[in-house]
Amino acid sequence: MTTIYDVAVLGAGVAGSAAAKLLASKGWNTVLLDRQRFPRHKVCGEFLSPESQETLARLGLLKAVQGLSPSLITRTSLYLENGGVIRLPLPGAALGISRYRLDASFHQEAEAAGARIREGVTVLSAELQDGHYSLTLRSEGQTEVLRARAVIAAWGGAGQASERPDGSRPSRSRKSDLTSRDRGSGRSAQVSGLVGVKMHYRMADPTPLSVQVNSAVELYFFQGGYTGINGVEDGKVNIAALLDRDDIPSKHRSVSAMLEEAARRHPSLRERIEALIPLPDTAAAVSPVRISMRPVAWSGIPLIGDAICRIPPLCGDGMSMALRSAELCSDYADRYLRGELSLGDWEREYKEAIMREFSRPLRWGRFAEFLLSSAFLSRALPALARLAPRAARGMIQATRLRVR
Ligand SMILES: Cc1cc2nc3c(=O)[nH]c(=O)nc-3n(C[C@H](O)[C@H](O)[C@H](O)COP(=O)(O)OP(=O)(O)OC[C@H]3O[C@@H](n4cnc5c(N)ncnc54)[C@H](O)[C@@H]3O)c2cc1C
C-alpha cells in the first residue's frame, strides 16, 4: 500500500529541517525532501544573529548548535568604500557556524524526532487532489509520486538559480508548479545580476588576527557589492560576498577569483584576505541572488524561509527569519492536520502573521543596504554613528526580526 504522509516538507535547509523536526516531534508522519545531498557547503555568511537563538531555543535546536563549537561574535565593523569604519557592539552574542555542519545537525535532530529524510530527490510539482497532495519527484533518473495530507515549501529563494562551486547555471528547468512559483516570486523580487559566493579560510598566523576575526563580523562595502567575514567552528573563517555579475570580468568566474576581485576593490579587505589561507573544497556560488521587495507567504502552498523573501544578506538575519517562519507555519500545519483549521484559514492567518513580522525588517534591510552601498551617502555615516551611537544601533536592530 502507498504511504500517505501527514506532511511533506520540500527543501531541507534550515527552514525545512526545523519545520520537519517540529512536526515530527508533534507525532506527525513527516518526510523531508531535498534535491541535494548533505552535508554540503552553501552560500551564506554563516552568522546566526543573537535574535535567532531564542527561536532556536523554542524549536529545541539551540543545544545542538552550541554543541558544534561555534565561534562567539560580539561586535560588528563596517568598512565603507571611502575608508571610513563604523564599529558597533551587537545586542548579544551571535554564533558563527558553517552551513555544512549546521544543516547536517538539524537533519539529525529531525530524524531523531521521527522525520524521514530523503536526499537527492527533486520535487517537480505539487497538486491538490481529493484532499491530498500528489508530489511528482525525480530521483536518480526515475519519476515517482508521493502523497501527503499537507505540504510546506522550504525550497529557498534561488528560483531557477544554481548552487554550485563554479556559479554556472543548471541546464534543466523545473516543471509546472515550480516554474509558476518562480514567476510568483519574480513579481516581488528585485531582478538582479547579483552572484553570491563563499569560501572558508584558515589563518596563516593564529594571533592577533584570530582573536579579532573570531569575535567580530566584518562587512566591507565597495562599488558593485560587499563582503562579510567572520569566524566559524574550529578556528576557521568564512568569507561570503554578494557581487554584481556584470562587474566581474569573465576570467574571474571561479569563487576564489571572484573573492580576490572583491579584495582588489577594498584595501582593508585585501589586507585581511592576504593573511588567510583558502580552503578551496569549501567554495560555493549561487546566481542570480534576488532580494525581495515584499514577503509572499503562500503560492498555492505555504512557503517558509527564503521561499517567502530574501532580506539583504548584510542584515545577517535570513536564517533567523527562516527559523521563525518554520515555527509559525508548523503551528498552523499542526492545527490543520488536527482538523482545527481549514486550508483557507491556514492561508489567511499565516499570510497575515508573515506580513506583520517580516515587512518591517525587509524594508529597513533594503534601506540599510542602499545607504551603506552608496559611496556618496555612506561618507557621513561614521561621523553620525560616533555622534549618535544609539541611532546607529537602532538602525541595525530595525533590520532584525523582533523576538516574540
Ligand atoms: C551571500 C549571502 C550571505 C548570507 N549571509 C547570511 C548570514 O550571515 N546570516 C543569515 O542568517 N543569513 C544569511 N544569508 C541568508 C541565508 O543563507 C538564508 O536566509 C537561509 O539559507 C534560508 O534558509 P532556507 O532553508 O529557507 O533555504 P535554503 O537554505 O536555501 O534551503 C533550500 C533547500 O531547498 C532545496 N530545494 C530547492 N528546490 C528544490 C526542489 N525543487 N526539490 C527539492 N529540494 C529543493 C535546496 O537544495 C536547498 O537545500 C545569506 C545569503 C547570501 C546569499
PDBQT file of the ligand as one rigid body, heavy atoms in Angstrom, charges set to zero:
ROOT
HETATM    1  C1  LIG A 501      25.785  35.935   0.196  1.00  0.00    +0.000 C 
HETATM    2  C2  LIG A 501      24.790  35.564   1.282  1.00  0.00    +0.000 A 
HETATM    3  C3  LIG A 501      25.163  35.699   2.626  1.00  0.00    +0.000 A 
HETATM    4  C4  LIG A 501      24.243  35.393   3.640  1.00  0.00    +0.000 A 
HETATM    5  N1  LIG A 501      24.632  35.523   4.946  1.00  0.00    +0.000 NA
HETATM    6  C5  LIG A 501      23.775  35.232   5.948  1.00  0.00    +0.000 A 
HETATM    7  C6  LIG A 501      24.169  35.315   7.312  1.00  0.00    +0.000 A 
HETATM    8  O1  LIG A 501      25.322  35.592   7.626  1.00  0.00    +0.000 OA
HETATM    9  N2  LIG A 501      23.247  35.044   8.281  1.00  0.00    +0.000 N 
HETATM   10  C7  LIG A 501      21.953  34.702   7.978  1.00  0.00    +0.000 A 
HETATM   11  O2  LIG A 501      21.143  34.485   8.903  1.00  0.00    +0.000 OA
HETATM   12  N3  LIG A 501      21.557  34.568   6.698  1.00  0.00    +0.000 NA
HETATM   13  C8  LIG A 501      22.439  34.822   5.677  1.00  0.00    +0.000 A 
HETATM   14  N4  LIG A 501      22.046  34.664   4.370  1.00  0.00    +0.000 N 
HETATM   15  C9  LIG A 501      20.678  34.195   4.112  1.00  0.00    +0.000 C 
HETATM   16  C10 LIG A 501      20.532  32.701   4.445  1.00  0.00    +0.000 C 
HETATM   17  O3  LIG A 501      21.521  31.959   3.760  1.00  0.00    +0.000 OA
HETATM   18  C11 LIG A 501      19.141  32.223   4.047  1.00  0.00    +0.000 C 
HETATM   19  O4  LIG A 501      18.192  33.099   4.607  1.00  0.00    +0.000 OA
HETATM   20  C12 LIG A 501      18.854  30.804   4.509  1.00  0.00    +0.000 C 
HETATM   21  O5  LIG A 501      19.741  29.895   3.906  1.00  0.00    +0.000 OA
HETATM   22  C13 LIG A 501      17.414  30.416   4.162  1.00  0.00    +0.000 C 
HETATM   23  O6  LIG A 501      17.209  29.081   4.504  1.00  0.00    +0.000 OA
HETATM   24  P1  LIG A 501      16.107  28.198   3.747  1.00  0.00    +0.000 P 
HETATM   25  O7  LIG A 501      16.038  26.914   4.494  1.00  0.00    +0.000 OA
HETATM   26  O8  LIG A 501      14.881  28.998   3.540  1.00  0.00    +0.000 OA
HETATM   27  O9  LIG A 501      16.696  27.970   2.287  1.00  0.00    +0.000 OA
HETATM   28  P2  LIG A 501      17.967  27.149   1.830  1.00  0.00    +0.000 P 
HETATM   29  O10 LIG A 501      18.959  27.070   2.942  1.00  0.00    +0.000 OA
HETATM   30  O11 LIG A 501      18.377  27.790   0.552  1.00  0.00    +0.000 OA
HETATM   31  O12 LIG A 501      17.432  25.679   1.577  1.00  0.00    +0.000 OA
HETATM   32  C14 LIG A 501      16.586  25.376   0.493  1.00  0.00    +0.000 C 
HETATM   33  C15 LIG A 501      16.779  23.918   0.127  1.00  0.00    +0.000 C 
HETATM   34  O13 LIG A 501      15.764  23.546  -0.799  1.00  0.00    +0.000 OA
HETATM   35  C16 LIG A 501      16.315  22.637  -1.735  1.00  0.00    +0.000 C 
HETATM   36  N5  LIG A 501      15.480  22.676  -2.957  1.00  0.00    +0.000 N 
HETATM   37  C17 LIG A 501      15.267  23.739  -3.783  1.00  0.00    +0.000 A 
HETATM   38  N6  LIG A 501      14.434  23.403  -4.779  1.00  0.00    +0.000 NA
HETATM   39  C18 LIG A 501      14.110  22.090  -4.576  1.00  0.00    +0.000 A 
HETATM   40  C19 LIG A 501      13.300  21.162  -5.272  1.00  0.00    +0.000 A 
HETATM   41  N7  LIG A 501      12.611  21.515  -6.365  1.00  0.00    +0.000 N 
HETATM   42  N8  LIG A 501      13.219  19.893  -4.795  1.00  0.00    +0.000 NA
HETATM   43  C20 LIG A 501      13.893  19.502  -3.687  1.00  0.00    +0.000 A 
HETATM   44  N9  LIG A 501      14.675  20.346  -2.989  1.00  0.00    +0.000 NA
HETATM   45  C21 LIG A 501      14.778  21.625  -3.420  1.00  0.00    +0.000 A 
HETATM   46  C22 LIG A 501      17.739  23.146  -1.944  1.00  0.00    +0.000 C 
HETATM   47  O14 LIG A 501      18.575  22.107  -2.411  1.00  0.00    +0.000 OA
HETATM   48  C23 LIG A 501      18.119  23.643  -0.542  1.00  0.00    +0.000 C 
HETATM   49  O15 LIG A 501      18.851  22.683   0.202  1.00  0.00    +0.000 OA
HETATM   50  C24 LIG A 501      22.946  34.939   3.330  1.00  0.00    +0.000 A 
HETATM   51  C25 LIG A 501      22.584  34.775   1.979  1.00  0.00    +0.000 A 
HETATM   52  C26 LIG A 501      23.500  35.082   0.967  1.00  0.00    +0.000 A 
HETATM   53  C27 LIG A 501      23.088  34.884  -0.477  1.00  0.00    +0.000 C 
ENDROOT
TORSDOF 0
